[in-house]
Amino acid sequence: MNMAVPAGWYASRLRQELILRNRCFARGRAHVESYGSTPVVVYEPEDGRHGNFFDNSYAVIAAYPDWMRRFDKIHAQSARSLPKPKLELTRRWRELDSSMSSDALLMNIFCAPDVAESASVRRALGIDDLSPLTLPTFGWKARVPLANGRFDRTEVDMRLGSLLVEAKLTEVGFQSRSAAIVEAYRDFDAVFDRDLLPHVEIATNRWVRASEFPENESQELESIIGDPASYSAIDSSFRAPGEEGYASYQLIRNVLAAHAEGCSFCVLHDERRPDLREEWFQVMAAVRTAAMRVRLKVLTWQELAGLLPAQLQEFLDVKYGIAAPGKTPSPIDGLRESAD
């Protein structure tokens, strides 16, 4: 990654493209736009459909209570950043309603009929043990051992057979945590060379905007700047001195989850986010054993798209600008005019 590019630049640029694409895609679908200078489209269900989802995927999700429960997760900023829904005024916005949600993108793909069972998809993900075939589990709760004998009930975006998946879209990064938290995992030093892991200084406090969206950095815990025009502010004016910590905490934690469960682990990200790939490579380079490193993978949404049904590929192209390798994403010039 070009070190001259400020932190958050790639995320901000992708976010702006998705804003434009979804402003056009949302026409004729139930939705609102968030408050602020860079309004984000948020969709609501309507007549058995959901504007944020591929129709075939949403129909399958609605048929599986375990998958539908992912909609129980309330959007963290809905009260102050979003207007009320247009169709059901008392409904609370969910994280999966957001056009920026990487969880929604993940479910759009793997809940589509025949995708999780596809031999080509499983080969691309390095899954060769689905016998009998198993359905994906979203928000799977791992048990990562701590040194004190307890467990961290880590939530992994998806488990498919023996593969754990972390999905990313517009999130700025993989979170940072204090050294005391990260080093409290039982197998930390057995799995990682701590000196090779990326270190950071953790700010003890920081400035927060009302327009923040949880999917900007993580859909689990934290938020970050919602205004793309000021993406670098968090790295300069508003960072307070803090304690020593590790960058890419989510990756470290999920590698430890894969180690504890005897699983593989894959990061799914957009090819327009080379910064995420670089962060993942830094963590993989700190893994001590070759036996564990070969269980670690990376795949882009674009690489995966080429293996998907044609209608789903079209949906991903128009809504997300995700096109299979060798194909050019649909143009957005007209969208820019409509956004002015």
Buried (B, 14 or more C-beta within 10 A) or exposed (E): EEEEEEBBBBBBBBBBBBBBBBBBBBEEBBBBBBBBEBBBBBBBBBEEBBBBBBEBBBBBBBEBEEBEEBBEBEBBBBEEBBEEBEEEEEBEBBBBBBBBBBBBBBBBBBBBEEBBEBEEBBEBBBBEEBEEEBBBBBBBEBEBBBEEEEBBEBEBBBBBBBBBBBBBBBBBBBBBBBBEBBBBBBBBEEBBEBEEBBEBEBBEEBEEBEBBBBBBBBBBEBBBBBBBEBBBBBEEEBBEEBEEBBBBBBBBBBBBBBBBBEBBBBBBBBBBBBBBBEBBEBBBEBBEEEEBEEBBBBBBBBBBBBBBBEEBBBBBBBBBBBBBEEEEBBEBEEBBEEBE
